[in-house]
Amino acid sequence: KPVIKGDFSLGLFSCCSFGWCEASRTSSSISGGDQGASSLERVKRGWVWNQFFVVEEYTGTEPLYVGKIHTDSDEGEGNIKYTISGEGAGTIFIIDELTGDIHATERLDREEKAFYTLRAQARDRLSNGPLEPESEFVIKVQDINDSEPKFLEGPYIGSVAELSPIGTSVMKVTALDADDPTYGSSARVVYSVLDGEKFFTVDRHTGIIMTAVADLDRETQDRYELVVKATDMAGQMGGLSGSTTVTIVITDVNDNPPRFPQKMYQFSVSEGAAVGTPVGRVIATDADMGENTDMNYLITEGGELFKVTTDVETQEAVVAIKKTLDFESKRTHNVVVEAVNKHVDPRFVDLGSFRDQTIVRVSVSDIDEPPIFQPPEGAIIEVKEDTKVGTQVGIVTARDPDEKRKPVRFSIDRTTDQEMIFHIDPDTGAITLGKILDRETAGWHNITVKAVESHSAVSIRILDVNDNPPELATPYEASICEDAEPGKLIHTISVVDRDEPQSGHRFYFTLQSPPSSNQHFTLWDVKDTTASIRTQRTGFNRHEQNVYFLPILVVDSEPPSLSSTGTLTIHVCGCDTEGAIQSCNATAYVMSAALSPGALIALLVCMLILIGKQMDGLMYVCMDVRGDKWTDV
């Protein structure tokens, strides 16, 4: 063990920890007395401090021995007391006062605190006075590989252009290890790719990610997910590791030409369409993105009558009319439209032509054009003023430019020849003189001749609107026997409507009579154009009421709905046992003067019997000879 030898004023102190010791000493010179100066070098013993070392993350159950302090004046008699002060003294580090042994009582972590600065003191145990000056020493925490590398900035996102050469740098990743970089290899980190190594590599020492292939194609796969691992101990067995995710986005380059989905498009346009009218739109697709898809369109064939522009919003080619079209001259036009990329990358010109073509077939449809005069700018006719009336002075011609070549008829616009000086044959266009000319009165006559195609007859059909209400077909009258049973059909009414709706007639019937009348009769809607009236009660008395008036409301189904009210007159009549009507008059009980003599005699006999008997309240039966019916009297 290191010991202190000599006096306390300048002694030698050594420390030892875990079998590794280091000693040093100092020298001093002493001056002599009055005989003159002399020098003598000698070794003086005092405090010389070295570092103590203690390993981190100690997991034992007993305090960890750190080292020992000692002085050679300590002869083992227990007269010297050793003390320490400073960082962790008395808590983390304790000292045996008698032996000077220092122990660590807590588990230390170098990544939290790498060293502790303390002060040592040797004192007299009895007086507690210092035997030597207080000196400072350091306890350094010795590192072990207890921290794995960490990617503090992960996960990472980088990008690289498609088709980049092998070895193109993408980005750099960095992992930090909290272990001591100056001690061993605990903090020496190396990198590797765990997932995605087929397409990317990483520099073992720098962490720079690079492409491993030259055919990365954004159109096939536009991003890759890598797992990069960092391992300490320089990658040796037993080293700790950490990993991170790296997303690499493949950016676009202009490596794809435009392509038309179809090799031919067909459109139609009227020959009367104005110049500039769009005929149709076509579009070429480009698998690239962004400005690499920008393209221009041009016409390589058929540009005499058509033009093409590019819609900057949709990137469509808009084919429009450049000059007036004529169905009679040419009915179909083939226009070749070409798409060309705006931004061609010279690095990829060897991939092929960055353009494509398609055919736009335009069919011209015919319209009915007005006749064309020949010559079209009009004609000047010269005629002498003494020409006789009826003489042909000239002729105009016109033709129908359409394919059907319809006949042309001529006429003079009378607003230009109000005096009717000239006439024109409607078929031939021959102009004849209608009145004598006088050059001195009018030297020029400007007339307008009209040419029109032959006319055709036009039939005009007037469509119906619902402007007539439905009405009962006739003023209906009906009769009913006094003893009619309920549900007996009295009459069927029908309706007429002068309108002719396309969907046919449909009417709705309703009785408008007072509630008292509704107790006698009911109306059945047959759901066509008719309705039936039936009895609703048993027995009628013509003495009480011999006629009923039923108002019937009829409504049609056409918008706007119209209605009318008709009246059915019902007479209450007397009938025989077979239901045949005998009389509908309320005074039919009084016999008419036309009775036979036998009937008169029978009535007279009944009256005499009644008088003779003078029996009030009795009922006798007499025979109504005229009707062969027994009548109560």
C-alpha positions, 0 to 999 in steps of 0.5 A: 500500500502507498504510505506517507513517509516523513513529516506532515509539512511536505510528505508523500501521499499515494492512493490506490484503487482496484490494484492500479496505483500511481505515485509522484513526489515533489522536491524542495531546496533549503537555504543554509545559515550564516556561513553562506549559501549552500543548497541541498536537494532532498525528498520531502514527504507530503500530499500528492493526489492521484485520481480514484476510479470507480466503476459505474452501475455497480449492482453488488449488495455491499458498498463498493471499495474505491481506494485508500488514503494513508499517512506514514505518521500513522503507526497503527495506534489509532491516533489519526482520524481520516475525513473527507468533504466535498461532492458526495461526501458522507452520502455517496462516499464514506471513509473509515476514519481509522483506516482511510478506506473509501467506499461508494454506497450508491450505484453511480451513473457516469452519464449523469455525473462523470467525476466527483471532487472531494478534499482529504484531511488527516487529524489528530484524534484527540485534539481534532487538529489537522496534522497536514494541510487539506488537499483536493482529490477526484473520484472519476466514474469509470464508464461501462457500455450501458447506453445504446445509440439513439437517433434523436432526430428520427424518424427521418424523411428524405428524398432522391430523384428517380433514376439517380445513379448508384451511390447518390447521397440521399441524406445523413442519419446520426445516432448518439451514444451517451457512453464515454467516447474517450474510454474503450469502444462503448461510444464508437457507433457503426451503421447498417440497413436492416430493411430496404438494403436492396435499394439503399445502403448506408455508410458504416461510419458516417451514416450517409444513406445512398442509392444502391440501384440506378433504376428507381422509378417513381411511377412504379414506387414513389416511396421507400421505408428503411430501417437503419440500425446503429451499433456501438462497440464498433459493431463488435459482439455484445455491442448495444444497438438502436434503430430508426425509420427512414422514409425516402420519397422518390421525386419525379423527373421528366422520363415519360412522354405524353400519350393519347389514350385513343388513336382517333377521336370523332366529333361533329359540327354544323357547317353554320358554326362560326369561326372560333367555335370549339369542335371538341376536346382531347387530352394526352396523359403523362405519367409524370407529375407537376410541371413535367406533365405540362405540354403543348398541342399543335396540328400537323395536318388539317390546320387550314380549317382548324386550330388547336389551343391548350387549356392551361387548367385542364391540359386539354387540347381544344380543337376549334374552327379556323375557317368557315366549313362547307358541308357541300364541299367536304363532309369529313376532315381528318386533323392530326393533333400532336402533344409535346412536353414543354420541359424535356430533360436532356438526360433522358432524350435517349428514352424516346420521343417525348411526343405523341399524335392522334387523329381528330375526325370532324364530321360536318353536318348540313344546314338549310342555307338560303339561295345564292344569287349569281353573281352574288354581288348583284347585277346592273340591268340597262334598259331604254326609256322607250321600252314597251310595257311587258318587255323582259328587261333582264333576268336574275338567277339563284340556286339552292346551295344545299344538297337537295337543290330545292326549287327557288322562287323569286319576288320583288321587295315592294318597299323598293318598288312601291309604284310596281314599275317592274315585275318578276316571274317567280319561277324563272327570275325574268324581270319585265317592265310594268310601267313606261320609263322616263329617264328624265324623271328617274335615271336609276331604279334600285330594286331588291329581288328576293329568292326563297326556297319552295314552300310546303304546306303546314297543318296547325293543330290546336291543342286542347286546354280544359276550358269547358266544364262537364255537364249532364248529358240531358236534363234527366227525369226518373220515376220511383214506385212508392214501395221501392226497396232500398238499393233499387236502381232509379237511374244512370246518368252520364256526363259530356265534356267538350274538351278532349284531354289526351289522357281521357275523361275522368269525372267525380260525382257528388250529391249536393241535395240537403241532408233530408234528401240524402236520406232517401237516395244515394249516388254510386260513382261507376268510375267512368263517365257515368253514375247511378242513383239508388234508393236508400230507404223503404217506401215513399208516400206521394201524398207527402211528397210526390217529386224530388229534385237531386242536384248533382255536382260533376267535377273533371280531372284536368287542371284546372278542374272545372265543375257544373251542377245538374238536377235529376228530377225523381217522381214518386208513382203508384205501381201495380204488383209487377212494379209497373207505374200506374200513376204519378199524380197525387190526385189519382185517387179521384176517379176520372169522368171516363169511368165505365157505368159498372164502375160508377154503380159499384162506387155508388153501392159502397157509398150507400152502405157506408151511409146506412151503416154509419160506422165511423173508423171502419175500413171497407174495400172497394174495387177500382174497376179501372185499374183492377186494384183494391184501394183502401178508402 
